[in-house]
Amino acid sequence: MHDLVTVEEAAEMTRLSPATVRWLISVGRFAPSAKLGRRRMLRRVDLEAWISAQFEAEAKKASA
């Protein structure tokens, strides 16, 4: 079973506000998520991969 996190937990992990995380999800610029029952959830592995991708993108910008 995948380790799931809430939007609020994802916000804490990324040090973004929950509103910003929700907005990023809505425009397709955040880790994949799914609505399970009444809550939007993310898989921890997807969130960690998204965070790593952000660092890689910044490293490419810095070296360009």
KAPE-V643854 format. One line per field, one symbol per residue. psi: psi as a letter, one per 40 degrees, with the letter a starting at -180 (. if undefined). A space follows every 50 residues. Layout:
psi=???
This chain:
psi=iihiiidddddddefiidddddddddeffiiiiihhbeihiihddddddd dddddddddddde.
